[in-house]
Amino acid sequence: MANQTLKNKKIIISAGASGIGLATVKVCLDRGATVFVSDINEKYINKLKKNSKINKKLFVFNCDASDEYQVNELFEKIKKKTSKIDCLINNVGIAGPTATLENISTDDWENTMRVNVFSHYYFTRLAIPMLKKNKGGSIINISSGAGIMGFPLRSPYAASKWAIVGMTKTLSMELGKFKIRVNALCPGTIKGDRMIRVAKDKAKLLKISKKSIEKEFISMASMNCWIYESDIGKMCGFLISDDAARVSGQVIGVDGDAIRLH
């Protein structure tokens, strides 16, 4: 693992001010990278701006990743600081509604797709020329265990995460000749704020305790464990590094061996 230094690498991370994104930012900074972070949450953005590396190795921008105009503006700002990048990490995603499909509104369905899929398209389309100018690099798409299995009561989320896997597989074929590697990560049950909200919603829907839902989540992995945000950050660090120079087109589970999602 001697080559996992990220020194001099330039990395864009969407939704990077909290959760998996923030854990990944920390890994990249610790390993020597320059990181460009976008997020929509002003509170988290302001907190991240207190980092000692701000405006040196860390640059933070407010951007709604589901808004094409805002993403275009973001890349114009980034291109004033660098004309090429080594990696794009598409981390934007929302949980979407928890309900049976016939009880999901069109607005909720479309919003889940807009945030979880369109954002990846907006970022990737603009990042590809910067990666080509770099003569190679890496795109990491954050999918989910729901992108390789079904997920009852979460159909729009599952559909969006399967879409990310399909885009990953296709892009790896399109971009391989440019030495641009494309992989998807499928996190398992992350111990964090989002899963607390999901557990609460599911418990309310099924009229059972939140604690029993959390216990059920853990049991979905054969290792009977939570996955931590830092686990995803460290896998991203590997995929960006030269140690992963021949890894592309892969859908990688970081899930404690998930055996079911329900």
N, C-alpha and C positions, 0 to 999 in steps of 0.2 A: 504493500500500500504506500510505497515511498513517493509515488508521483501524485498523491492527492492534494498537493499544494495547488492553490488557485491564484497564485501570485501573478499580478498583471492582467488577470482575466477581468473582462467587463460583462456584468450580468444584469439583466432586467428581470425584476420579479413583480408580478401583479399581485394585488392584495397582500402586500408584504409587511404591513404594520402590526399584525397580530396573528395569533394561531400558527398554523403550519408555515405561513409566509414569513413571519417574524423569526421562527426557529431556523428557517433556511437562510434568512439574511444574516443571522448571527454566525452560522457555520461558514458562509462565504466570506464574511469580514474577517473571521478568525484565521481563515486560510489564505488571506492576502488579496482577495478580490476587491474590485471597485463595484459597488452595487447601486443600481437605480431602482428605486422602489416607488410603486404607485399604490394608492389606497383611497377609499372614499370616506373613511371614518376620521373626522377631524381630531377627535380626542386621541386616537391611537397615533395619528400622524404627529401631533404635537409632542407626544411622549417620545416617539422615535427620534424626533429632531433634537432631543437632549443628548443623544449619543455623541461621544467625544469625536467620532469620525465624520460627523456631519459636514457636508460641503468640502470634504477632503477625499474620503473613500466611499462616503455614503451620501446619496442625493435622493431627496424624498419629494414626491409630487402628489397633489390631490387630483384624482381622476376617477370618474365613473366609467368603469371598464365596459359597461353595456351601452355607452353612448359613443358612437363612431366619431363624432366631431371632437369630443374630449380626448379620445385616444389619439386622433391625428395631431392634436395640439401637444399632447404629452410627448410624442415622438419628435416633434419639431424642437421641443425644449431639450430632449436628450441628445439630439443630433448637433446641438450647439456645443455640447461637451465631448462628444465622441462620434466619429463617422462609422464605426464598426463595433460589433459586440461579439462575445464568445458564447453567450448563452441567453436564451429566453426561458423563463419559467412561468407558464400559464397556471396561476394558482387561484384565480377568481372562481367563486362558486357559492351558491346559496342552497340551503336544505330543501326549499320548496315546501309545498303543503303536505300534511299528513292526512290522508283520506283515501277512500276507495275512488277509483277513477270516475265513476258517474257522479260523484259529489265534488269534483274538482272544477273550479270555474275556468273559463277560457283565459281570463286575465292572469290567474295564478299559473296556469300551464305555460302561457306565452312568456310571462316574466321569468320563469325558471329557465326556459330555453334561451331567452335573450341574455341573461346574466351568465349562465353556465356554458353556453355554446358560442353565441355571437361574439362574446368578449375574446374568446380564444382566436376566433377568425380575425377580429380587428387587430389584435396584437401580433399574431403570427404573420399576417400579410405585410405588415410594416417592418417586422424584424428580419424577415428573410433577406432583403437586400443588404442589410447591415451584416448579416452572417456571411453572405456571399462575398462581401467586400473583405471580410476577415479571412476568406479562403477556408472556411470550415467553422464548425462549432456544434452547438447542441441546443435542441428544444426539448424541454421537459413539460409534459402536460399532466396536470394533477387530475386524475380520474377518481375512481373509487372501487371498492369491492362491488358496489352496485353497478359498475360498468362491465362486470364479467359474470354477474349472477342476477337473478331477479330480486326485487325488493318490494314485497307487498306493502301497500298503503303509501308508497313513495314513487308512483309510476313516472311523473315528470322528471324527478331527480334521476331515476334509473335510466330513462330514455336519454337524458342529457349526457350522462356519464358513458353510456354505450356510444353515443355520437363522438365523444372525445377519443375513444379507443379507435373508432373507424378513421377519424381524421389522422391520428397518430400513425396507423399502419399505412395509410395512403401517402402521407407526407414523407415518411421514411423512404418510400420508393421513389418519390419525385425528387428528393433532395440528396440522396446518397451520392450521386455523381459530383456534387459540390462539396463533399466531405462534411455535410451537415447531418448529424445524427438526431433522430427523433424517437423519444421513448415516452411511455405513459407510466405513471405510478398510481397504484391502486391501494390507498391506505385502508386499513381495517378500522375498527372502532376506536377513534381518537378520544383520549381523555381530555376534554376541553369544553369550552362554553357552548359550542354548537351542539354537541351530543347531549349536554345537559338539557338544552331546549328541546331537542328531538325526543328525549326520554320523557320529558314533562308532557309534551303534546300527545305522545303515544299512550302514556298512562291515563291521560284524561279521556282519550278516545275509547280505550278499552276498559276504563273504569277500574284500574288496578293501581297499585302503588308505584311510584317512581323508582323506588329501590329495587323492586322486583324486575322492572324493565332494565335497569342498569346491570343487574345480575344476569339477565338473559343476554344482554349485549356481550358481556365478557365470555359467556359460554359458547358464543358463536365461533370462537377460535379454538382449535385443538390444543393450543398452548394455554388456553383459559386465562387470557391476559388483555389488558388495555394496550393500545398502541399510543406512544407518546409523540408529540409534535416534533421533538428532536430526532426521532427515528426517521422521519421523512426528510428532515433537513440533512441528515448525514447521508442518506441515499442519494439525495440531489447532489451533494458534494462529490460523491463518487462518480455519478453520471457526467458531471461537468468535467471531471479531472481526466488527465491523460491515461489513467488506469482503465478508463471505459472507452478507449479509442476505437474499439471494434464492436461496441454495443449499440445497436440501433434496431428500430422496429419492434422493440420489446414492450410487453405489458407486464409490469413487475408488481407483484403484490407485496406490500409491507403490512402484514395483517395477522401475524402469529398463526398462520395457516387457517384462514377463514374457511369453515366448512358449511356455513349457512348464513343467511341474513334475516332469518325469521324463525 
